[in-house]
Each structure stands twice: as structure tokens, then as C-alpha cells.
Amino acid sequence: MAAVTGSSPAAQAGTITLGGDLTVNRMGYGAMRITGPGIWGPPADRAGAVATLRRAVELGVNFIDTADTYGPDVSEELIAEALHPYPAGLVIASKAGWTRPGPMLWAHNASPAHLEKALEGTLRRLRLERIEVFQLHVPDPAVSFDASMETLARLREQGKIRHVGLSNVTLEHVERARKIVPIVSVQNRYSFSDREWDYLVDHCEAHGIAFLPWGPMAQGKKANEVVEKIAADRGVSTAVVSLAWLLRRSRVILPIPGTASIPHLEENVGAAAFRLSDAEFAELKAVKPKPFWLRG
């Protein structure tokens, strides 16, 4: 499989460099939704999931985000099935820190022993000797956060992880982690309609840390009416407007919209070339959405 080029659709939003040595197009892909219902088990259409992953790379996506708990294991296995041997420049990021008792059920485990075992499983499923970005999926309230990060730092020193990232964290977590190991990315829930982590986006921008918004279209909730108006006026979907807003919101934002549908994938990646006008961006900037937990 050939390396992606700078003229690809995913490259139209420009690039971002993680950790000083990993440059990727600023439109990624989240591989959670290629699993079965409830993020559990294999997809109903395995061939379709494989085709979607391959199409993402054809469109120039060279940053794919996954986790050992997506399936569990299924997402990582599908990525390897679809894309190994990997094209030059493709960065796969995975995560560990949860376990899965069942469909839509998640349980904490960020103990050093679990993180080490999880990384070994990820490397085996992805057919890698080293993963480019490995993220703590979520801090574990029953485990010392510093102990979790010290484990990832040690695995990095052993050459099994190139760069370390964080997910579902606070500013305090980011600053504590950075005292232990360099942090190249933060992945929190964030969208135009859900800006609880605005200040963390700003902090990441100030320190050159990539921000990976999950739920970039507000988790399926109804789009804001201003987003709907701009989408109707420009003849595009609200998803395109929402992704374009994220790309303009901060130069460190690297969206990772997920889908198991090739048409939706193509629409999402196409947002990399969509530009909001200054007037549209100002109109969106003036909107103050209700907090996430207050919306229906």
C-alpha cells in the first residue's frame, strides 16, 4: 500500500506534528464504530469494516485512533487485517486503562500490571514491535495516577511506545503526567455544542500538545440551530460544519470522527477542505451552547 500524499483529501486541513517527529494530516479516523453493537464483538459486516479502513487511508488519513477495549480487541485486529503491512507515514494510536464486562459496560483498570499486559496485547494484534502513540484511556480512581504514568514512561524507555498520550483527563492530570513523561496528545469529549474542555484545548495549544476531540459531532445530539443554518446555506451537512469549526477552533485540534460507513467517512474527510467564512465563524463564536448535561 502506497504512502499517503500531501494532495489527498485528508491533507486539505494541513498537518500537525506530534512529539516533534510524527507529522500527520489534521483529519484522522476513530476506529471504535467498526465493532459490533455496544462496542462489543465483531461487526455484522466485517468486509465493510475492512473496506472502510482501507478507504480512509486512500483518502489520505494517516492517523487512526483505536483502543484495546473496542470490541474488545476487535478494532485493533481489523486494523491489522485491513492495513498491514502499514503504508509509510501511517500512525496508529491505541489506548488502555479500561476493561469490558459486556456490551456498553466499562470498568477501570489502569494498574501497572494491566497496562503492561494491555500493551503487549495491542502490539500483538496490530503486528507491531512499537506503537507510535499509546494513551492512558482514563485515570483509575483506585490506582495512583503517577503509578500509571510511570508504567507508560518505563514502557517508552523500553522502546515499546514511541510517544505517550492521555484521554479523559483534567488539566491537573496533564500537568502531573508531564512531570513524569512527555505528553504529545490529549483526547477528551469536545465539540461545537460541548465545550466543557475549552480551557484544556487552550492549554494544549499553548504547550504544543495535540487535542483529539472524541464525540466531535456532540454524540448524535441535535445540531445547534446556527450550525444547521450555515449547513443549509452552504449545502453541506451539519457534520461538515461541526468538523470545520473544530479545525478552525485551534491549530492543535486533530479530529478523529468515527464511522463504519464509507459514504459518511468520505463526507467527514471532505470537511478538511471546507472553510468557514470569517462571518460564519464569528456567528458561531457568539453562540454559547448549554452545558452538555443540560441538553436533551
C-alpha contacts under 8 A as a table, 3 or more apart, distances in Angstrom:
res1	aa1	res2	aa2	distance
1	M	83	L	7.92
1	M	85	P	7.67
1	M	86	Y	7.14
1	M	87	P	5.40
2	A	87	P	5.65
2	A	88	A	7.19
3	A	87	P	4.99
3	A	88	A	4.85
3	A	89	G	6.43
3	A	90	L	7.78
4	V	8	S	7.10
4	V	57	V	7.09
4	V	58	E	7.19
4	V	59	L	7.99
4	V	60	G	5.16
4	V	61	V	7.60
4	V	62	N	7.17
4	V	87	P	7.61
4	V	88	A	7.61
4	V	89	G	7.34
5	T	8	S	5.71
5	T	11	A	7.86
5	T	60	G	6.64
6	G	11	A	5.62
6	G	60	G	7.86
7	S	11	A	6.28
7	S	12	Q	7.31
8	S	11	A	5.32
8	S	12	Q	7.02
8	S	59	L	5.87
8	S	60	G	4.97
9	P	12	Q	5.60
9	P	59	L	5.59
9	P	60	G	6.10
9	P	269	V	6.53
9	P	270	G	6.25
9	P	272	A	6.84
9	P	273	A	7.07
10	A	13	A	6.81
10	A	25	N	6.05
10	A	26	R	6.97
10	A	27	M	5.39
10	A	28	G	7.68
10	A	59	L	6.04
10	A	60	G	4.91
10	A	61	V	5.50
10	A	269	V	5.61
10	A	270	G	7.20
10	A	272	A	5.92
10	A	273	A	7.99
11	A	14	G	5.32
11	A	15	T	6.76
11	A	25	N	4.99
11	A	26	R	6.68
11	A	27	M	7.24
11	A	60	G	6.50
11	A	61	V	7.82
11	A	272	A	7.14
12	Q	272	A	5.22
12	Q	273	A	5.02
13	A	25	N	7.24
13	A	26	R	5.74
13	A	27	M	7.01
13	A	247	L	7.22
13	A	272	A	4.66
13	A	273	A	6.12
14	G	25	N	5.99
14	G	26	R	5.74
15	T	23	T	6.46
15	T	24	V	5.43
15	T	25	N	4.34
15	T	26	R	4.88
16	I	23	T	5.54
16	I	24	V	5.65
16	I	25	N	6.45
16	I	26	R	5.99
16	I	210	A	7.67
16	I	251	R	7.88
16	I	252	V	6.86
16	I	254	L	7.70
17	T	20	G	5.84
17	T	21	D	6.46
17	T	22	L	5.22
17	T	23	T	4.08
17	T	24	V	6.37
18	L	21	D	6.30
18	L	22	L	5.01
18	L	23	T	6.30
18	L	184	V	5.57
18	L	185	S	7.39
18	L	209	I	7.30
18	L	210	A	6.70
19	G	22	L	6.47
19	G	163	H	6.91
19	G	183	I	7.76
19	G	184	V	5.30
20	G	23	T	7.95
22	L	91	V	7.86
24	V	62	N	5.94
24	V	63	F	6.32
24	V	89	G	7.56
24	V	90	L	7.90
24	V	91	V	7.56
25	N	28	G	7.09
25	N	60	G	7.48
25	N	61	V	6.57
25	N	62	N	6.35
25	N	63	F	7.24
26	R	247	L	7.90
26	R	253	I	7.55
26	R	254	L	5.09
26	R	255	P	6.97
26	R	272	A	7.77
27	M	61	V	6.44
27	M	63	F	7.64
27	M	254	L	5.96
27	M	255	P	5.52
27	M	256	I	6.53
27	M	269	V	6.51
27	M	272	A	6.48
28	G	61	V	5.54
28	G	62	N	6.68
28	G	63	F	4.88
28	G	64	I	5.87
28	G	65	D	7.63
28	G	254	L	6.60
28	G	255	P	5.76
28	G	256	I	4.48
28	G	257	P	7.00
29	Y	56	A	7.36
29	Y	61	V	6.88
29	Y	63	F	6.46
29	Y	64	I	4.93
29	Y	65	D	6.25
29	Y	255	P	7.55
29	Y	256	I	4.36
29	Y	257	P	5.44
29	Y	258	G	5.69
30	G	33	R	7.62
30	G	64	I	5.91
30	G	65	D	4.83
30	G	66	T	6.27
30	G	256	I	4.83
30	G	257	P	5.43
30	G	258	G	4.33
30	G	259	T	7.54
31	A	34	I	5.93
31	A	64	I	6.82
31	A	65	D	5.93
31	A	66	T	5.17
31	A	75	S	6.29
31	A	258	G	5.87
31	A	259	T	7.46
32	M	35	T	6.39
32	M	39	I	6.88
32	M	66	T	6.21
32	M	67	A	7.65
32	M	70	Y	5.59
32	M	75	S	6.57
32	M	258	G	6.64
32	M	259	T	7.98
33	R	36	G	7.59
33	R	39	I	6.82
33	R	258	G	6.06
33	R	259	T	5.51
33	R	260	A	5.83
34	I	43	P	6.16
34	I	49	A	5.56
34	I	75	S	6.51
34	I	259	T	6.86
34	I	260	A	5.11
35	T	39	I	5.47
35	T	40	W	6.22
35	T	41	G	6.13
35	T	42	P	5.17
35	T	43	P	4.65
35	T	70	Y	6.72
35	T	71	G	5.60
35	T	74	V	6.32
35	T	75	S	6.15
36	G	39	I	5.39
36	G	40	W	4.95
36	G	41	G	4.93
36	G	42	P	4.88
36	G	43	P	4.16
36	G	44	A	6.51
36	G	71	G	6.95
37	P	40	W	5.77
37	P	41	G	7.48
37	P	43	P	7.54
37	P	103	P	7.36
38	G	103	P	4.63
38	G	104	M	4.72
39	I	70	Y	5.72
39	I	71	G	5.41
39	I	72	P	7.69
39	I	103	P	6.31
39	I	104	M	6.42
40	W	70	Y	6.92
40	W	71	G	4.37
40	W	72	P	6.40
40	W	102	G	7.10
40	W	103	P	5.15
40	W	104	M	7.39
41	G	71	G	4.86
41	G	72	P	6.84
41	G	74	V	6.65
42	P	46	R	7.16
42	P	71	G	6.67
42	P	74	V	6.09
43	P	46	R	5.45
43	P	49	A	7.23
45	D	48	G	5.18
45	D	49	A	6.40
46	R	49	A	5.09
46	R	50	V	6.32
47	A	50	V	5.14
47	A	51	A	6.11
48	G	51	A	4.97
48	G	52	T	6.08
48	G	260	A	7.42
48	G	261	S	7.81
49	A	52	T	5.08
49	A	53	L	6.39
49	A	78	L	7.53
49	A	260	A	5.93
49	A	261	S	7.98
50	V	53	L	5.27
50	V	54	R	6.32
50	V	78	L	6.45
50	V	79	I	7.44
50	V	81	E	7.31
50	V	82	A	5.09
51	A	54	R	5.11
51	A	55	R	6.03
51	A	82	A	7.39
51	A	262	I	7.84
52	T	55	R	5.05
52	T	56	A	6.19
52	T	260	A	6.35
52	T	261	S	6.59
52	T	262	I	5.41
52	T	265	L	7.56
53	L	56	A	5.16
53	L	57	V	6.67
53	L	79	I	6.92
53	L	82	A	6.48
53	L	83	L	7.50
54	R	57	V	5.34
54	R	58	E	6.29
54	R	82	A	6.24
54	R	83	L	6.62
55	R	58	E	4.85
55	R	59	L	6.20
55	R	262	I	7.17
56	A	59	L	5.17
56	A	60	G	6.65
56	A	61	V	5.45
56	A	265	L	7.10
56	A	266	E	7.92
57	V	60	G	5.07
57	V	61	V	4.84
57	V	62	N	6.32
58	E	61	V	7.29
59	L	266	E	7.75
59	L	269	V	7.41
61	V	64	I	7.46
61	V	90	L	7.94
62	N	89	G	6.53
62	N	90	L	4.45
62	N	91	V	5.82
63	F	90	L	6.12
63	F	91	V	4.84
63	F	92	I	5.91
63	F	93	A	7.42
64	I	90	L	7.88
64	I	91	V	6.41
64	I	92	I	4.95
64	I	93	A	6.18
64	I	256	I	7.57
65	D	92	I	6.04
65	D	93	A	4.80
65	D	94	S	5.87
65	D	256	I	7.10
66	T	70	Y	7.10
66	T	75	S	6.66
66	T	76	E	6.71
66	T	92	I	7.56
66	T	93	A	6.14
66	T	94	S	4.71
66	T	95	K	6.70
67	A	70	Y	5.57
67	A	73	D	7.74
67	A	75	S	7.32
67	A	76	E	7.06
67	A	93	A	7.86
67	A	94	S	4.56
67	A	95	K	4.48
67	A	96	A	6.39
67	A	137	H	7.97
68	D	71	G	7.56
68	D	72	P	5.77
68	D	73	D	5.05
68	D	74	V	7.94
68	D	75	S	7.54
68	D	76	E	6.77
68	D	94	S	7.00
68	D	95	K	6.39
68	D	96	A	6.20
68	D	118	A	7.06
68	D	121	G	7.82
68	D	122	T	6.30
69	T	72	P	4.08
69	T	73	D	6.07
69	T	96	A	7.44
69	T	98	W	6.71
69	T	99	T	6.32
69	T	100	R	6.36
70	Y	73	D	6.04
70	Y	74	V	6.28
70	Y	75	S	5.61
70	Y	76	E	7.84
71	G	74	V	4.52
71	G	75	S	6.16
72	P	75	S	7.43
72	P	100	R	6.89
73	D	76	E	5.65
73	D	77	E	6.25
73	D	122	T	7.87
73	D	125	R	7.52
74	V	77	E	5.12
74	V	78	L	6.12
75	S	78	L	5.19
75	S	79	I	6.24
76	E	79	I	5.14
76	E	80	A	6.45
76	E	122	T	7.04
76	E	125	R	5.98
76	E	126	L	5.81
77	E	80	A	5.31
77	E	81	E	6.17
77	E	125	R	5.31
77	E	126	L	6.30
78	L	81	E	4.90
78	L	82	A	5.97
79	I	82	A	5.24
79	I	83	L	5.85
79	I	84	H	7.55
79	I	126	L	6.98
80	A	83	L	5.34
80	A	84	H	4.93
80	A	85	P	7.78
80	A	125	R	6.98
80	A	126	L	5.09
80	A	127	R	6.78
81	E	84	H	6.23
83	L	86	Y	5.40
83	L	87	P	7.63
84	H	87	P	7.87
84	H	127	R	7.72
86	Y	90	L	6.64
87	P	90	L	5.84
91	V	132	E	6.21
91	V	133	V	7.69
92	I	131	I	6.98
92	I	132	E	6.30
92	I	133	V	6.79
93	A	131	I	7.02
93	A	132	E	6.33
93	A	133	V	4.58
93	A	134	F	5.68
93	A	135	Q	7.41
94	S	122	T	7.59
94	S	131	I	7.86
94	S	133	V	6.59
94	S	134	F	5.15
94	S	135	Q	6.20
95	K	134	F	5.53
95	K	135	Q	4.49
95	K	136	L	5.66
95	K	137	H	5.12
96	A	110	A	7.32
96	A	115	L	6.27
96	A	118	A	6.28
96	A	119	L	7.37
96	A	134	F	7.83
96	A	135	Q	6.57
96	A	136	L	5.47
96	A	137	H	5.07
96	A	138	V	7.89
97	G	108	H	6.20
97	G	109	N	5.11
97	G	110	A	4.35
97	G	111	S	7.82
97	G	114	H	7.68
97	G	115	L	6.60
97	G	136	L	5.82
97	G	137	H	4.97
97	G	138	V	5.78
97	G	139	P	7.26
97	G	140	D	7.31
98	W	106	W	6.25
98	W	107	A	5.44
98	W	108	H	4.64
98	W	109	N	5.23
98	W	110	A	6.93
98	W	137	H	6.76
98	W	138	V	7.20
99	T	106	W	5.86
99	T	107	A	5.10
99	T	108	H	6.22
99	T	109	N	6.39
100	R	103	P	7.57
100	R	105	L	5.88
100	R	106	W	4.96
100	R	107	A	6.18
101	P	105	L	5.83
101	P	106	W	6.52
101	P	107	A	7.14
102	G	105	L	5.19
102	G	106	W	7.63
108	H	138	V	7.72
108	H	139	P	7.97
108	H	140	D	5.60
108	H	141	P	7.89
109	N	114	H	6.64
109	N	140	D	6.16
109	N	143	V	7.91
110	A	114	H	6.27
110	A	115	L	5.98
110	A	136	L	7.70
110	A	138	V	7.69
110	A	139	P	6.80
110	A	140	D	5.48
110	A	143	V	6.59
110	A	148	S	6.05
111	S	114	H	5.26
111	S	115	L	6.17
111	S	140	D	7.87
111	S	143	V	6.02
111	S	147	A	7.60
111	S	148	S	6.17
112	P	115	L	5.21
112	P	116	E	6.19
112	P	147	A	6.80
112	P	148	S	5.76
112	P	151	T	5.65
113	A	116	E	5.31
113	A	117	K	6.26
114	H	117	K	5.09
114	H	118	A	5.88
115	L	118	A	4.99
115	L	119	L	6.10
115	L	148	S	7.65
115	L	151	T	7.41
115	L	152	L	7.73
116	E	119	L	5.27
116	E	120	E	6.40
116	E	151	T	7.51
116	E	155	L	7.71
117	K	120	E	5.21
117	K	121	G	6.33
118	A	121	G	5.11
118	A	122	T	6.18
119	L	122	T	4.99
119	L	123	L	6.16
120	E	123	L	5.23
120	E	124	R	6.20
121	G	124	R	5.10
121	G	125	R	6.13
122	T	125	R	5.23
122	T	126	L	5.99
123	L	126	L	5.25
123	L	127	R	5.72
123	L	128	L	4.91
123	L	129	E	6.16
123	L	130	R	6.78
123	L	131	I	6.82
124	R	127	R	5.00
124	R	128	L	6.47
125	R	128	L	7.87
128	L	131	I	6.54
129	E	160	K	6.50
130	R	159	G	6.61
130	R	160	K	4.39
130	R	161	I	5.41
130	R	162	R	6.80
131	I	134	F	6.53
131	I	160	K	6.40
131	I	161	I	5.08
131	I	162	R	6.19
132	E	161	I	6.05
132	E	162	R	4.75
132	E	163	H	5.90
133	V	161	I	6.57
133	V	162	R	6.08
133	V	163	H	4.74
133	V	164	V	5.58
133	V	165	G	6.54
134	F	161	I	6.39
134	F	162	R	7.83
134	F	163	H	6.45
134	F	164	V	5.15
134	F	165	G	5.93
135	Q	164	V	5.65
135	Q	165	G	4.18
135	Q	166	L	4.89
135	Q	167	S	6.55
136	L	139	P	7.07
136	L	148	S	7.92
136	L	149	M	7.89
136	L	164	V	7.98
136	L	165	G	6.50
136	L	166	L	5.00
136	L	167	S	5.97
137	H	166	L	6.52
137	H	167	S	4.97
137	H	168	N	6.78
138	V	166	L	7.47
138	V	167	S	5.61
138	V	168	N	5.30
138	V	169	V	6.79
139	P	143	V	7.94
139	P	145	F	6.24
139	P	168	N	7.49
139	P	169	V	7.05
140	D	143	V	5.32
140	D	144	S	7.47
140	D	145	F	6.99
141	P	144	S	7.49
143	V	147	A	7.30
143	V	148	S	7.36
144	S	147	A	5.12
144	S	148	S	6.51
145	F	148	S	5.14
145	F	149	M	6.33
145	F	173	H	7.96
146	D	149	M	5.09
146	D	150	E	5.93
146	D	176	R	7.52
146	D	177	A	7.13
146	D	180	I	7.72
147	A	150	E	5.02
147	A	151	T	6.21
148	S	151	T	5.24
148	S	152	L	6.61
149	M	152	L	5.10
149	M	153	A	6.11
149	M	177	A	6.31
149	M	180	I	6.80
149	M	181	V	7.36
150	E	153	A	4.92
150	E	154	R	6.12
150	E	180	I	6.49
150	E	181	V	7.66
151	T	154	R	5.13
151	T	155	L	6.26
152	L	155	L	5.06
152	L	156	R	6.10
152	L	161	I	7.88
152	L	164	V	7.11
153	A	156	R	5.03
153	A	157	E	6.27
153	A	164	V	7.73
153	A	180	I	7.04
153	A	181	V	5.61
154	R	157	E	5.00
154	R	158	Q	6.28
155	L	158	Q	4.96
155	L	159	G	6.53
155	L	160	K	5.67
155	L	161	I	6.14
156	R	159	G	5.16
156	R	160	K	5.65
156	R	161	I	4.45
156	R	162	R	6.05
156	R	163	H	7.07
156	R	164	V	7.71
157	E	160	K	7.62
157	E	161	I	7.78
158	Q	161	I	7.70
159	G	162	R	6.70
161	I	164	V	7.14
163	H	182	P	7.58
163	H	183	I	7.21
163	H	184	V	6.59
164	V	181	V	7.48
164	V	182	P	6.81
164	V	183	I	5.40
164	V	184	V	6.20
164	V	185	S	7.41
165	G	183	I	5.33
165	G	184	V	5.55
165	G	185	S	4.66
165	G	186	V	5.89
165	G	187	Q	7.92
166	L	169	V	6.80
166	L	174	V	7.53
166	L	183	I	7.36
166	L	185	S	6.22
166	L	186	V	4.79
166	L	187	Q	6.17
167	S	186	V	5.49
167	S	187	Q	4.34
167	S	188	N	5.68
168	N	186	V	7.85
168	N	187	Q	6.25
168	N	188	N	4.88
168	N	189	R	7.39
169	V	172	E	7.99
169	V	173	H	5.84
169	V	174	V	7.00
169	V	186	V	7.72
169	V	187	Q	7.93
169	V	188	N	6.93
170	T	173	H	5.19
170	T	174	V	6.52
170	T	200	L	7.58
171	L	174	V	5.08
171	L	175	E	6.31
171	L	200	L	6.19
171	L	203	H	7.97
172	E	175	E	5.24
172	E	176	R	6.09
173	H	176	R	5.13
173	H	177	A	5.96
174	V	177	A	5.16
174	V	178	R	6.16
174	V	183	I	7.73
175	E	178	R	5.16
175	E	179	K	6.67
176	R	179	K	5.47
176	R	180	I	7.11
177	A	180	I	5.29
177	A	181	V	6.18
177	A	182	P	7.62
177	A	183	I	7.19
178	R	181	V	5.22
178	R	182	P	5.29
178	R	183	I	5.88
179	K	182	P	7.66
183	I	186	V	7.91
183	I	209	I	7.10
184	V	208	G	7.88
184	V	209	I	5.13
184	V	210	A	6.16
185	S	209	I	5.25
185	S	210	A	4.48
185	S	211	F	5.70
185	S	212	L	7.03
186	V	204	C	7.78
186	V	209	I	7.13
186	V	210	A	6.32
186	V	211	F	4.97
186	V	212	L	6.03
187	Q	211	F	5.85
187	Q	212	L	4.47
187	Q	213	P	5.66
187	Q	214	W	6.62
188	N	197	W	7.53
188	N	211	F	7.75
188	N	212	L	6.69
188	N	213	P	5.45
188	N	214	W	5.88
189	R	194	D	7.68
189	R	197	W	7.69
189	R	213	P	5.46
189	R	214	W	4.66
189	R	215	G	5.58
189	R	216	P	7.34
190	Y	193	S	7.96
190	Y	194	D	5.48
190	Y	195	R	5.77
190	Y	196	E	7.22
190	Y	197	W	6.64
190	Y	213	P	4.96
190	Y	214	W	6.07
190	Y	215	G	6.21
190	Y	216	P	5.84
190	Y	218	A	7.36
191	S	194	D	4.90
191	S	195	R	6.19
191	S	213	P	6.96
191	S	214	W	7.94
191	S	215	G	6.64
191	S	216	P	4.57
191	S	217	M	5.94
191	S	218	A	5.64
191	S	242	S	7.30
191	S	246	L	7.02
192	F	195	R	6.48
192	F	216	P	7.59
192	F	217	M	7.56
192	F	218	A	7.46
192	F	242	S	6.29
192	F	245	W	7.02
192	F	246	L	7.08
192	F	289	P	7.98
193	S	217	M	7.96
193	S	218	A	6.16
193	S	223	A	7.51
193	S	224	N	6.71
193	S	289	P	5.52
193	S	290	K	7.54
193	S	292	F	7.41
194	D	218	A	6.42
194	D	289	P	7.14
194	D	290	K	7.87
194	D	291	P	6.50
194	D	292	F	5.45
195	R	198	D	5.25
195	R	289	P	7.97
195	R	291	P	7.56
195	R	292	F	7.99
196	E	199	Y	7.94
196	E	291	P	7.10
196	E	292	F	7.65
197	W	200	L	5.15
197	W	201	V	6.40
198	D	201	V	5.20
198	D	202	D	6.46
199	Y	202	D	5.07
199	Y	203	H	6.19
200	L	203	H	4.87
200	L	204	C	6.11
201	V	204	C	5.15
201	V	205	E	6.22
201	V	211	F	6.45
201	V	250	S	7.58
201	V	253	I	7.82
202	D	205	E	5.07
202	D	206	A	6.20
202	D	250	S	7.90
203	H	206	A	5.11
203	H	207	H	6.38
204	C	207	H	5.18
204	C	208	G	5.86
204	C	209	I	4.66
204	C	210	A	6.54
204	C	211	F	6.63
204	C	252	V	7.28
205	E	208	G	5.18
205	E	209	I	6.13
205	E	210	A	7.43
205	E	250	S	7.07
205	E	251	R	7.25
205	E	252	V	5.70
206	A	209	I	7.86
208	G	252	V	7.03
209	I	252	V	6.68
210	A	252	V	4.82
210	A	253	I	5.99
210	A	254	L	6.64
211	F	252	V	5.80
211	F	253	I	4.72
211	F	254	L	6.00
212	L	253	I	5.96
212	L	254	L	5.08
212	L	255	P	5.65
212	L	256	I	6.61
213	P	216	P	5.74
213	P	253	I	7.24
213	P	254	L	7.15
213	P	255	P	5.76
213	P	256	I	6.84
214	W	255	P	7.59
214	W	256	I	6.77
214	W	257	P	7.28
215	G	218	A	5.20
215	G	219	Q	4.95
215	G	257	P	7.43
216	P	219	Q	7.18
216	P	242	S	7.28
216	P	243	L	6.92
216	P	246	L	7.89
216	P	255	P	7.05
216	P	256	I	7.71
216	P	257	P	6.47
217	M	220	G	6.37
217	M	221	K	7.70
217	M	223	A	7.83
217	M	239	A	6.24
217	M	242	S	6.27
217	M	243	L	7.48
218	A	221	K	5.64
218	A	223	A	7.76
221	K	296	G	7.70
223	A	227	V	6.37
223	A	228	E	6.38
223	A	238	T	6.76
224	N	227	V	5.23
224	N	228	E	6.30
224	N	289	P	7.77
225	E	228	E	4.86
225	E	229	K	6.10
226	V	229	K	4.99
226	V	230	I	6.27
226	V	283	E	7.77
226	V	284	L	6.77
226	V	287	V	7.93
227	V	230	I	5.30
227	V	231	A	6.09
227	V	238	T	6.12
227	V	241	V	6.50
227	V	242	S	7.10
227	V	284	L	7.46
228	E	231	A	5.08
228	E	232	A	6.12
228	E	238	T	5.82
229	K	232	A	5.18
229	K	233	D	6.12
230	I	233	D	5.05
230	I	234	R	6.05
230	I	241	V	7.38
230	I	280	E	7.29
231	A	234	R	5.27
231	A	235	G	5.80
231	A	236	V	4.99
231	A	237	S	5.49
231	A	238	T	5.39
231	A	240	V	7.78
231	A	241	V	6.21
232	A	235	G	5.12
232	A	236	V	6.52
232	A	237	S	7.55
236	V	240	V	6.48
236	V	241	V	7.44
237	S	240	V	5.37
237	S	241	V	6.75
238	T	241	V	5.09
238	T	242	S	6.02
239	A	242	S	5.05
239	A	243	L	6.11
239	A	268	N	7.00
240	V	243	L	5.24
240	V	244	A	6.03
240	V	267	E	7.08
240	V	268	N	6.24
240	V	270	G	7.54
240	V	271	A	4.91
240	V	274	F	7.41
241	V	244	A	5.04
241	V	245	W	6.11
241	V	271	A	7.40
241	V	274	F	7.89
241	V	276	L	7.71
242	S	245	W	5.17
242	S	246	L	6.47
243	L	246	L	5.10
243	L	247	L	6.33
243	L	255	P	7.20
243	L	268	N	7.51
243	L	271	A	6.22
243	L	272	A	7.83
244	A	247	L	5.12
244	A	248	R	6.30
244	A	271	A	5.87
244	A	272	A	6.79
244	A	274	F	6.26
244	A	275	R	6.54
244	A	276	L	6.82
245	W	248	R	5.19
245	W	249	R	5.83
245	W	276	L	7.34
245	W	281	F	7.42
246	L	249	R	4.93
246	L	250	S	6.94
246	L	253	I	6.70
246	L	255	P	7.28
247	L	250	S	6.25
247	L	251	R	6.79
247	L	253	I	6.14
247	L	254	L	7.29
247	L	255	P	7.43
247	L	272	A	7.77
248	R	251	R	6.85
249	R	253	I	7.56
250	S	253	I	5.55
257	P	268	N	7.04
258	G	265	L	7.61
259	T	262	I	7.76
259	T	264	H	6.62
259	T	265	L	6.22
260	A	264	H	7.92
260	A	265	L	7.66
261	S	264	H	5.28
261	S	265	L	6.06
262	I	265	L	4.85
262	I	266	E	6.08
263	P	266	E	5.16
263	P	267	E	6.23
264	H	267	E	4.99
264	H	268	N	6.08
265	L	268	N	5.12
265	L	269	V	6.13
266	E	269	V	5.23
266	E	270	G	5.94
267	E	270	G	5.02
267	E	271	A	6.65
268	N	271	A	5.40
268	N	272	A	7.77
269	V	272	A	5.77
270	G	273	A	5.84
270	G	274	F	7.05
271	A	274	F	4.96
276	L	279	A	8.00
276	L	280	E	5.87
276	L	281	F	6.01
277	S	280	E	5.08
277	S	281	F	6.13
278	D	281	F	5.13
278	D	282	A	6.08
279	A	282	A	5.08
279	A	283	E	6.14
280	E	283	E	5.02
280	E	284	L	6.22
281	F	284	L	5.06
281	F	285	K	5.99
282	A	285	K	4.90
282	A	286	A	6.29
283	E	286	A	5.34
283	E	287	V	6.95
284	L	287	V	5.36
285	K	288	K	7.79
290	K	294	L	6.35
290	K	295	R	6.55
291	P	294	L	5.52
291	P	295	R	6.91
292	F	295	R	5.72
